[in-house]
Amino acid sequence: MEQDIVSSLFIERFWIGRPVPAESYLSRLPVVRQLRKSGGIRLDSQVTFFVGENGVGKSMLIEALAVAVGFNPEGGTINFNFSTQDSHSELYQYLKIVRGGKRPRTGFFLRAESFYNVATEVDRLEETPGPSLLASYGGVSLHHQSHGESFMALVENRFGGQGLYILDEPEAALSPMKQMQLLCEIDRLIKDGSQFIISTHSPILMTFPGAEVYQLSRQKIQKVDYRETEHFQLTKAFLNAPEKMLGYLLKDGESPSGR
């Protein structure tokens, strides 16, 4: 069974493949230092999560991985090539990627912060001659739906089997219920030969059965059980005793505003 899973991966491993110049800002970033120190990351599951505190480089890593395999830096499919602002890092130029034995039939790179731009590009392409592009996104403009509805419409209609899906903080658009719905969609898609690589803060998403969880920090990159992540532990502690946690956070009930 393990062999069947590994053989279905489109990306199996990646690492820093050539020296990063000492004068480059990249050489000072925790994620770059830890990637070099660890020798890279091996993916052994069809679903891999990268978790960690803000500022450790999760989004930069996920973006670099997506660009290195051919996705547009602002998101979309391999065929999207629009650009509203050239803001992505040069990290992709230094990544060495080992691909699996087959190429994905389809794929998508989602950046929560630039999903609006992707929706705009879909509408623009819909107005050009040829078959309807919008039909493959559910038939309704993504701009005419809420953020969460448009994201789920994307997953349910555009994501297909044997696809490579790289997602940066997809929970930003989703309620807890919708995150659970996304878990069901991920399950459907990996059973049809897809692979997911996801940066997330969501304790809900990282519970996906069989998923690998890599925790990034300024000190190291390590594979952990989702129960060992700070995200899961803090959320659990808060929900188990919100009044107690708020007492610590708000100085025994006094809010930061003094109200």
N, C-alpha and C positions, 0 to 999 in steps of 0.2 A: 504493500500500500504506500509506504514511504517513497519507494522508487517511482511510483506513478505520479505522486505529487511533484517531486523534484523535476521529473522529465517534462512537466507541463509549464515550467516557468519560462518566461521570456527574458527576465533579468535574473541572473544567478549570483552575481557578485560584483562589487565595485570598490575601488580604492583610489588614492591619489597616485596617478600613474607617472607623473613627472614632477620634478622639483618646482615648488612655488617660490618665486623670487623673494628674497628676504625683504626687499623694499616694498613689496606688494602688501596692501592692507589685509589681503587674504591670509598671509602668514601669521597674523596676530589673532585670528579668529579661533575661538575654542573648538568649533566643529572641524576645522581644517587640521589643527594640532592633534586632535584626538583621532581623526581618521588616519593620519600618518602614523601615530603612535600605535594604533590598534592593528594596522596593516590592512584595514578595509573591513567591509561588512559582507557577509555571506547570507543570502536569502534562501531559506529552506522551506518556506511555506508560501502558499498562494496568497496569503494576506500578511502583510508586514506593517507594523505601526512604529513610527518614531515619535517619542514623547519626551518632554523636558520643559524646563522653565523658559519663559520668554527671554530671548537674547542669546540662547546657546547655539542657534543656527539651524533649527529644524526646517524652517521655511526655505532658507537659503539652500540647504542640502536637497530638499525635495524639488526645488526649482532647477537646481543644477542638474540633477538626475534626469528630469523631464527634458530639459533643453539638450542634454547630451545624447538622448535617444531620438531627438528630432522634433519634439513638440515646440509649438510657438511659446515664447516666454510668458505671454500674457494669458495663455490657456487656450483650450479648444482641442480640435483634432490635429493630426499630423498635417492636414491640408490647410489649416488656418495659418495665414502669414501676415495678419494685420499688426500694426503697432501704434499705440497711442502715446507711450512714453518708454524710452529705452532705459529701464531701471534695473535690469537683472544683473547679477554679479558675473564675474569671469570664471567662477569656480568650475563651471561645466568644461572649460578648456583643459582642466587638469585631471578630470575623472577618467579612469580606465574602467570600462564596463565589459563584463563577460556575459554574453547573451546565451539564452538557451538554444536548444536544437531547432526551434522553429520560430517563425516570425508571427507577431500578433495579426489577426485578421482586421482588428479595429482597435480603437483606443481613445483616451481623452485625458487631458491634463486640466485639473480644476484648481484655480486659485481663488479663494473666497474674496480677496480684495479686488480682483479684476473680473469677476463673473459678469458684472454689468457690461463691461466692454465686449465680452463674448456674446452676450445677448444682443447687443447692438449690431455686432458683425453678422449674426444669424439673420436679423431683420434686413440688413443691407443686402446680403447674398440672396435673400428671398425675392428681392426686387429685380435681380438680374435674370436674363433669359435662361430657360432650361427647366428641368424638373424642380418641383417644390422641395426646398431644403427644410422648411418649417415642418413638413409632414413627419420627418424623422425625429422631431423634437416634441411631438404630441399635437401638432396642428394649431397651437395657440402661441402667439408671441410670448417669449419668456418675460418681456417687460410688462405684459398684461396680467401677470400673476404675482403673488407675494414671493419674497425671496425663497422661502422654504418650498412653496408650491412649484416654482420654476426649477429649483434644483432637483426635486423628486421627479418632475416631468422629464428632465434631462436623463436621470438614471433609468427611469422606467421605459423610456422610448428610444433614447439614443445609444445607451450602453447595451452591447450585445455580447454573445459568447465569444470565447477565444480572443478576448481583448486585454489590453494593458491599460490600467487606470491608475493614474498618479494624482492623488487628492491632497490638497493643502488645507487643513482645518475645515472639513466639510460641515462640521457641527455648527459653525458660525451661522448657518442659515436655518438650522433645524431645532424644533422643540424636542424634548425627551421622547415623545411618542414617535416623531418623525425619525429620530435617530434609531429607534427600534425597527422602524419600517426599513430604514437603510440597511440594517443588519440582514434583514430578510432578502433584500435585493442583492447584497453582496453574496449571500449564500447561494442564491439562484445562479448568479453569474460565475462563481468559481466552480459550481457543478457542471457548468458548460465550458470549462477550460480557461477561465479568465484569471488574471493576476492583479492584485491591488497592493499599492504602496501608499501609505497614508500617514501624514503628519497630523497629530491630534492632541487636544487637551481633554477629550471626552472619556470619562471612565466607562460610559456605556459602550462606546464603539470598541474600545480595546479589549472588551470581554469576548470578542468573537472567538468561537471554539477553534482551537488549533492555530490561532494566529501567533506570529512572533512579535514580541514587543522589545524594541531597543530603546533604552533610556539614555538620553544625551545630557551631559552636564559639562561644566568647565573642566572637570577632572578626568572624565572617562566616558566611553561609550560601552554599554554593557547590555547583554540580553537578560531580561528579567521576566518574572511572572507578573501579570498585570496587577495582582494584589500587592506587589512590592512597590509599585509606583507611588510617588507622592500624591499624584492626582487622585488615585483611588483611595488612598489612606485618609487624606484630608477630607474628601467628599464624604466618605463613610463616617468619619468622626463628627463632622458637622451635622449630618442628617440624624445620627444617633442621639446627639445632644446639642441642638442648635442654641438653646438658651445659655448653656455652659460656654460654648464656643464664642457666642456673641459677648458674653461677659468678659472673656479674655480680650477680644478684639476691640470692644467699645468701652473698655474700662468700667466694667460692672454696670453696663446698661447705659452709660452716657454716650450718645452718638457723637461722631467727630464734629458735627455742626453745632453741638451744644444744645440741641433741641430736646 
